[in-house]
Amino acid sequence: MLERKKGIDIVTEIGGITTYEAAIKLFKDKLDKENLSRIQKIKHSEVVLKIANALVMCEPEAVFINTGSEADKQYIREMALKKGEEAKLPMAKHTIHYDLKDEQGRIIDRTFYITNRGEDVSSLANKMDRAKALIDIRDKMTDIMHGKTMIVGFYMRGPIGAPASNPALEITSSTYVSHSAEILYRNAFYDFDKEVDRLGHFYTNIHSEGLNRPEDLPNARVFMDRSYQTTYSFNCTYAGNTLLLKKGNHRFCVDKAVYENRGNELSEHMFITGIEEPGGRITWITGAAPSGCGKTTTAMAGNHYVGDDLAQMWIAEDGSIRSINPECGIFGIVEDVNWEGDPYLMKLLREPGTEVIWSNVLIDENGIPHWTGNGEEPPLKGNNFQGPWEQGMKDENGKEIPISHPNSRCTLTSSALPNYSEKSEDPNGVETRVITYSGRDSDTMPPVWATNNSDHGVAIGACIVSAATATEVGATGVKRAPWANAPFIPGALADYMDAQFKFFGNEKIAEDKKPVMAGLNYFLTDEARGGTSKKLIGEKRDVKVWLSWLERHAHNEVDVIKTPIGNLPKFDDLKDLFQSIINKEYTKELYNKQFSLYVDNIVARIDLQIEAYGKEPDIPVILFEVLKEQKEGLMALRDKYGPIVTPSQLEEF
C-alpha cells in the first residue's frame, strides 16, 4: 500500500523552511516588489512552503511568478528566445527547440520512484530508497539554478471544478518548459488556492536543466516522490523528462485512482474523441495506445476532439462513465503526420495563425520545418536534432541519419483544431461509451474486435503487445505494454489491474450506459497474412471506419460474429461504412485477410501473458480465467478448421 507523507519530505529537508511566516520572510528577501505582491496572493500554507523550499534548494538569481496573463506569457516567450532554448522561425508564432542530441526521449534508466521501506513499486520500474534519493538530490540540485530565473506556474490538470482534475505547481528554470506548460495546461493562478482546498491535494514539480551540456546527461535524473506527490528533474531537456506536469503527475493520478478511489476513478494513457453519426448523435470514445502508436491520429479521426494522450475517468451519479482531458494542448509526435492522414493537424502546422513549438525536426535554409513521413518533397540540407544535416549523411555506425528524429514533436493548443469540442472545458466531462486498446501488433490481432463483458475488456488492456517506439531512449524489440500505461503505473501491477476490474465491473454503472470495450490494431502487415510485403494492410484513414463500427456497436445497431476473443464486424456492415465514411471500396478479399483468426499467433500471445503475469504476485485470478477461456475456445476452432479460421467459418462455428 501507499502511505501519504511517510518519511521526510526531501525538498523541505534540504530547504529547511517549515512555517508560513518563514516562507514569507524569505520571499521578502529574495523577490522583487512585483513578484512578492503576486506570491502573497497565494495563501495555502503547504503550497507556499513547497515554493519556498524549492527556492532555498535551487538558489536562483531571480523568481518570476507566472499568473497566466497575456503579458506574462509574452515575457516567457521572449525569455525563451533570449536564453536560446527556442529560436524564431519565419512563420509567425512558430519556434524551434532542440533537445540534447543524446536525450531525444524519456530517460527510463535514470527515472526512479522514491520509496519507503516495505512499499510496493511496479516490477517494470526503477526505484531508489528515500535516504539515498535525498543524498542524490541534495548533491545535484543544490544551487542548480545559480544565475538563472526560477519560474513558478500554477496549473490545473483538467477543467476547473471537475471531480477528477488535479492542481499542480511547475517550478522550473527552463523557459521552454514554462512556455510548453502555458500551451498544454490551464494556468489557474487566481483559482489555485480554491481548487487545492476543494480537492484536498496538489502536485509539485521542480526542474532545472542545469548547465545543459551532453556531459551532464549521466547525472540527469527524474525522481517521483509518491508520498509527497513531488517530482524532481535535473540535467535534462526533453519535455517528457522535464515537463513533469505531464507523465510525472500522470503517475500520481494513477496512484490516486488505485489507492484512494479504487473502483470509482481511473487515470489512463488515452485519447478522447467524439464520433458523430449522420443523425447527429455523438458517441464519446477513449482509447489507450503506447506513445508513438497512433493516439493522436485516432483522436483526430473523430468529429469532436477532446484529447490525444491522457484521460481522467470517473463514474458519475447518473451511472455513466465520464472523461476529461487533463491537458488543453497537444505534445504530438510528427513523424508520419501528413495531409492524407492528418489534415486537421497539418493545416495548423503549415498555415499561419497557430502558436507552435517545434522540437527536433529539420529546419531548412528558408526556416521551414520538415519531418519524416510528411509526404512532401524533402530539402537537400538543413539543421536537425544532431546539427547540420544533408541528404545521405551517416552516423558513426554507418547508418543514414533521418531528416528528423522519430520522436520529433509539435506543441500547440487544442482549441486551434477545427474539430475541437467545447466539451473539453466542461467540468462534467463527456459520457464515454467506447473504450479501446491498441499497440504496434504486426502479426496477431484483427483491426478491431469488441468484448461481451467488462472482464474480457480489462483483459484486452492487460494484454497489449507492442513494438518499441522512439519515445524511450534505448528501447528496442517487441514487448508487453499493459494498458499502454505500464511506464506510468507506480505501484504493483496487481493493484492497478484490480482497480480496472473494480471500475469497469462497478455496479454503479447503469446497464444502458455500460461501455463497449474493444481492441484496435492498425499495424497488421501483408507479410503476416500470407503476402510478401512488410507494408501495412490498410491505410491511416481506415481508423474512421473502425471507430464508426464501434460507435454503432455501442448502440446495438450492427450484428457481430461471436468468437473466443470477442465480437468481430460483419463484411456487409464494413463495406457500407467504408463507402459512406471514407468513400473507399472494401473487398471481401481484404476483409478475410484482416479478420481471419491466426490461431497459433493468438494462442502464443495468450501464453506469453499467462507466463508473464504468472510471475507477478497477487494478480487477480479472473485474468487467468479469461485467458484460459479464450485459449480453450481458440483451440476448439483450430481442431475443427486448422490454424487459420476465416470469418465465414467463425460464423458457422
N, C-alpha and C positions, 0 to 999 in steps of 0.2 A: 504493500500500500504506500501511498504518497502522503507525507505529512507536511503541511504548510508551516513555514517559519521555524523549521528544525535546524539546529546548528547556527553558526554565526552567519550574518549577512555580510558577504565579503566586501562590498563597497562601503558599508558602514564601518566595518573593522579597519579598513585602510583609511577612510576619510576621518573617522572619529567624531563626527557631528551627530549628536543624539537628541538634541532638543530643537524645537521650532525657533526659539529665541536665538540660539547659537547660529542656526542657519541664516536667519535674517541679518544678524550681525555680520556674518561672512559676506552676504550679498552686498551689504552697505560698503564693505571694504573693497570688494572686487568688481562690482558692476558700475557702469556709468549711470547717470541720473535717469535716462530714458528706460534702460533695461531694468533698473531697480524698480521703477514705477510699474513696469509690466509684471515682474515676478511677484510683486506684492499683491497682485490681484488673485494669485493662487493661494488659497487658504488651507487646503487639505495638508495636514502636517506630514503625512507619510510621503506625499508627492514632493513637497518642499525638501524633505530630508534626503531623498534619493538624488535630487539635483545638486544639493549642497555637497554631498559626499563624493559625487562624480567630479565636481569642480575641484575639491581638495586633491583627489587622487590624480587627476589628469593635468592639473595646473596649467590651464590655457592662459594666453595673454589677455584675451577678452571673451566676453559672453554675449551672445545675441539671442534674445528671447523672441521667437517667431510666433506672431499672433495670427498668421494666415492672411493678413491684409494683402491687397494687391501690391502695396509699396514694399512690404516685407518679402513677398515672392520675387519681386524685381530685384531687390537687394541681393537675394540669394543667387539669382541667375547671374547677376553681374560679378558677384564674388567667385562663382564657378569659372567664369571666363578669365577673370584677373588671376586667379590661382593656377589656372591651366588644367583643371580637372575636366573642363569641356572646352571645345573650340567652336566658333560660329561657322555655320555653313551658309551658302548663298541664299537658300530658301528661308524666308522669314520664319522665325521661331524654331528653327532646326539647329541642333548642336550635335557634336560627335564627342563621345567619351571612349577612351581606350583603357581597358584593364591591363594589369601587368601581363606580359607575354605568357608567363607560366601559370597564370591564375585566371583561366577562362571558364571556370565552373566552380561548384561547391567543393571546398577542400575537406572532403569527408574523412580523410586520415588525420586531420588536425581539428576535428569538431568533436566536442566532448559534452556529455551531461555531467554536471557536478552532483555527486551522490553522497548520501549519508549512509552510515553503516546499516546493513540489512535491507536497503531499498532496492526494489526490482527495477532493472533497466532493460529495455529491449535487447534481445540477443543479437540484433542486427546493427547495434550502435556501439560507439566508444564511450567510456566513462572515466572519470577521474575523481578520486577521493577529495572531499571538501578541503581538507588541510593542505593537500598537495596543490589543488587549484588555487588556493589563497596565495601560496608562495609564487606560483607561476604568474598570476595576475598582478600581484604586487611588484614583482620583478620587471614585468614588461609594460605595465600600464602607468606606473608612477611617472609623472612628468611627461607622458607621451604627447600631450598637446602643447608642449612648450613652444611659444612663439606663434601659436595658432589661435583661431577663434572657435570656441565651443558654441555650437548652435543647438538650441533646445526647442523641440517641437512637441505639440500636444495633439494627439490624433485619436480618432475613433476608427476601430476596425469593424465597420458596419454602420448602418444609419443610426443617427441619434434617436434614442427611445426604443430601439429594438431589443427584445428579450435576450438575444444571443450576441449582441455587439460587445466589444471589449475596448476599454480605453488603454492607450499606450503612449509612453514617452519615447521620443527618439532623440538621444543625446549624441552628437557626433561632431567631429572636426572636418568632415568631408562635405563640401558644398554640393558635390554630385549626389551623395546620399540624401542630403536635405532637399535638393531640387527634385529628386525622384519621389521622395515621400510626399511632397506637395502635389504631385500629379496622381500618385497611386492611392492616397488615403485622405480622409476628411479632417482637415485642421479644425480642432474643436476647442481652441484656447478658451473661449468665453463660456463654454459649457462643460469644461473638463471636470471641475470640482463636483458639479451636479451629477454628472454621469458616473464618476467614481463612487459617490455616495449611493446612487441608485443601484449600481451593480455590485458594489462591495469589494472591488479589486481594481488593479491596474497593472500593466506590464511596463517594465523599464528596459531600455536598450541603450547600451553605452558602447560607442565605437570610435576608434581613431585609426586612420590609415598609417600612422607612424611616419617614417621618412619616405615611404612609397618607393622602395628600391627592391629589385629582384632578390638581392642577397638577404633581405629581411624575411622572405617567404618561409624559410624553415622555422622561423619564430612566429609565424602567423597562427592565430588560434580563433576558434569560435567556441565559446562556453555558454551553456544554458543551465542556469540555476533554477530548477523546478520549484524548490521550496520557497524561494523568494521571487519567482516569476521575473527574473532579471537575466538579460544576456550581456555578454562581454565579447567584443570582437576587435581584433587589432592586427596591424601589419598586413592588411588585405584590402582589396579594392573592388572585386567583383560583387555586384549588388546582392547576389544570393548568399554571400558571406558577410555583407556589411549592413544591408538594409534589413535589420532583424525584425522590423515590424512585419515582415513577410513570413518566411518559413520558421524563423525563430519563435515568433509569437504564435504561429500556427501550432507549433508543438505544445505550447502552454494551453491553447484552446483544446487540443486533443486531451490533455490531462484533465482539464475542467470537465469535459464531456464524460470521460471514462471514470474519474474518481470522485466527482462532485455531483454529477447529474445523470448517472448511468441509466439508460433506458428512455430518457426524455430529450436528450440533446446529442448531436454529432458535430464533429468538426472534420471536414473532408477536403481532399485534394480534387475538387470537382468544378466543372463549368456549370453555369445556369443559363438556360435559354428557353424561349417560348416558341412552340410551333403553332401557327395559325392555319386552321383548315378552311376550305372555301366558304363555309357558312359563317365564319368569324369567330369560332370557338378557339381559345388559346389554351394550350396544354403546356405546362411547365415541366422541363426535363433537367435533371442534374446528371453529371457523368464524370467518373474518375478515369484518369489515364496518367501514366508517368510523364514527367516533363519531356517535351520533345516528341510526344506520341499523338498529337492531333487535337488536344483540348481546345486550343484557340480556333482552329479550323471548324471544329464541331460547334462551338459556341456561335461562331459567325454564320453557320448554316441555318440557325434559327431565324425566325421573323422578328423576334423580340429579345434583344441581348441584355443580360444582366451581368454575367461574369464569365471569365475564361479560365480561372485557376483554382479558386478556393470557395468553399461554401460552408456556412454555419446553418445547421438544421435543427428544428425542434418540433414537438407535437403541440399543436395549438388546442385551445379549448373546444373548437368545433370538430376535433378528431382528424384534422388534416395535418400533413407534414408541410411545414413552412421552411423556406430557404432564403437566406440573404447572402450577398457578396460582401465579405469584409473589406474589399478593395473598391475603389471607384476609378481605377485605371488599368492599363494593360502593360505588363512587362513581358512582351511576347517574343518568342524565337522567330526570326525572319527567314531562316533557311526554308526554301520551297514555298514561300509566300509569293503568289503571282496573281495576275489578273484573272486567270481561268478559275482558280480555286478560291481566291480570297479577294473578290472585287471591292468589298466594303473597306477592308483594311488598306488595300493598295491605293484607293482613292485618297485616303488620308496621308499616306506616305509619299505619294507622288504629286499631289496638288497642294498649293499653298492654303494656309488657314489654320492648321492644327499644330500645336506645340509638340515637338518630337525630340526626345533624347535618343540618338543612335548610339549603339555600343558595338565595337569590334567588327564593323563592316568595312568594306573598302571605300575610300573616298577618292574619286578620280581627279584629274587635273582641273576639272571645272567645278569641283566641290559637290559632286553628285554621289550619293551613296549607292553601292552595288553589293549584291549578295548572291550566294549560290542558289540556283533554282528560281530566280525571279522571272525567267522566261524572256529576258531582254538581252540585247547584244552586249557582251561584256567588254569593258575597256582593256586596253593593252597594258596599262600600268596605273599605279596609284599608290596610296598608303593604306595598310590594313593592320590587323591585330599584331603583326610581328614586325612592322616597319615598312620601308619601301618595298613595293611588290611589282612584278611584271609577269606576264603570262609565261608559263613554263618553268618558273622558279622552283627549286627543290630545296628541301631542308637538309640537315646534316646527315640524315639517313637515306638520302636519295629519293624521298617521297615528295611528290609535287605538292606545293603549298596552295591550298584553295584560295579563291578570291576573298572569302570571308570565313571566319571561324564558325563551325557548326552551331555554336551557342551564341552567335551574334543576336542582339536584341534591339527592340524598339520600345520606348516608353512613351505612352500617350494617354490622355484621358478617355474614358469610356463614352462620355457624353457626346464626343465628336462623331461617333459611329452613326450612320444613317438608320441602323436598326436598333439603336439604343432605346431601352424601355425606361420610362419614368418610374416604373415599379422598383427600379434599382435603389431608390431612396425611400421606399415605403417601409416603415418600421415593422409592419405586419408581415413582410416578406411575400413570397409567391407560393401558392399552393402547388406542391410538387407531386406529379402523378406518374413519372417515369424516372427510374434510376438506372444508369448504365455504367458498365465497367469495361475497360479495354486496355490493350497493350500492343507491342510490336510482335505479333504472333504470325510467322510466315507460313506455317505448315499444318496447323491443327484445327482451329475452330472456324465455323462459318462466319459470314459478315455480321449476322445478327441472330440472336436467339433469346427467348424470354422464358422465365420460370413460372411455375404454377403457384409457388408459395414463397414466403419470405426466407425460410431456412435455406432453400435452394438458391435464393438470390444472394444471401450472405456468402454462400459457398462460391459463387461466381467471383465476388470481390476478393475473397480469401485466396483464390487460385489464379489470379492474374500472373501470366508469364510474359516477359518482355525482353527484347534485345536492349542492351545497354545503349544509352544516348550520351551526347556530349555535355550534358548538364552536370556530370560528376567527373572531376579530374581523375584520370587513371582507370575508369570503369570500362570493362570490356565484356564481350560474350553475352549469353542469354541467361537471365536469372529470374527468380521469383520476385514479384512486385506486389505483395498483398495490399489490396485496395488502392494501389498506386500511391500509398500513403506511408509505406514502411520506413522511409528515411525520417519521417516526422512523427513516428509513434515512440514517445519517450519510455513508456512502461512496458510491462510484459505483453507480448502478443496475445496471450491468453485473455488478459483483461480487456484489451481492445476488441477482440473477437466476441467476447461475452457481451460487451456493450452493444455491438452490432446486432447480435441475435435478440437482445432485450429490446432494442429500439424498434427494429422492424417487426418484431413479434408482439409489441406492446398492444394490449387490449384497448388502450385509449384511441388507437387509430380506427376510425369509422370504417365499416365494411365497404361502403361505397366510395371511400377515399384511399383505399389501400393502393400503393403504387405498383406498377409493373416493374419488376427488376430484371435487367437484361444484360447480355454481353454484346459488345461490338468488336469487330476486327477488320480494320481497313488494310491490313498488311499481308493478306494471303497472296502467295505468288503462283504464277503459272507453273513453275517448276514443281511445286508441291502438289499440283493437281494433274500430273501426267504430262506437262509440257516441258519445253527445253529452256525457257527464258526465266530469268530471275525477276522479270517485270511483275508489278502488281496486277492482280486480276481486278479490273475496275478502275475507277477514277475518283479523285477527291470529291467531286460534286455528288457522287453516289450517296454520300452521307445524308443528304437531304431526304432521300428515299427511305433509308433505314430508320431515320428519326420519324418520318411521317407514318411508316408502318407501325412503329411502336406507339405513336400517338393514337392511331385508330385501334390498336390492340387494347390500349388503356380504357377505351370507351366501348369495348366489345363489338367492334364494327368489322372485324376480319375473322375468317376461320383460320385455324392453325393446324399444323402437323405435330402431333404429340410424339416426343422422343425421350429417351432416357436423360438427355442433357437439358431438355426443356422444349418449348414450343418454337417451331420454325414457320416462316411465312409460306404461303402457297404461291405458285407461279403466277396465276392469273391476277392476284392482288398486286404483286410486284410489277408485272407487266403494265398494268394500268397506272400505277404510281410513277414508274419511270417515264411513261409517256406524258402524264399530266403535270408532273412536277418539274422534270428537267428536260422534257422533250427528247427522250432518248429511247431507242429501240432496245428492248431487253429480250434476249433469246432464251429458248429452253435449254440450249447447249450451255450457255453461261450459267444459268440457274442450277443445272445439275453439277457443274464444276464447283460452284460456290457452296451449295447446300447438301451435297453428299457427305455422309459422315465417314471419315477415315478412322475406323475404329481403333486400330493399333496405336495411332498417334494420340488419340484422346485418352486411351487407357494408360499409355505411358505417362501422359501428363498427370492423370489422376494418381498413378503410383508414385510419381515424383512428390506430389503434395502430401500423400499419406506418409511417405518416408520422412519428409522434412518436418511436417507438423508432429510426427511421432516422437521427434527429438525434443520438442518444446514441452515444458512442464505445464500441466493443468489446462491444456487445450480442451474446449467444450466438446464432449463426446458426440454431440449432434453433427459436428462437421464430418467426423469419420462415418457416421451413419448415412449421411447424404452421399458421400463419395462412394461408399460401398454399394448403395442402391443404384447409383449411376453406372458403376462398373459392371454390376450384375446384369443390368438392362442392356448395356453395350455388348457384353459377351453373348447374351442370348441372340442379339441381332447378328453377331458375327457367325454364330453357329448356323444360323438359317441362311444368311446371304453372302458370307465371306467378309473380308476386311474392308471393303468399300460398299457402303449401303446408300443407294440413291433415294431421292425424295419419294419417288413412286413406291419403292419398296418399304419405306418408312410408313407411308400411308396404309399400305397393305397390311403391315405388321400390327 
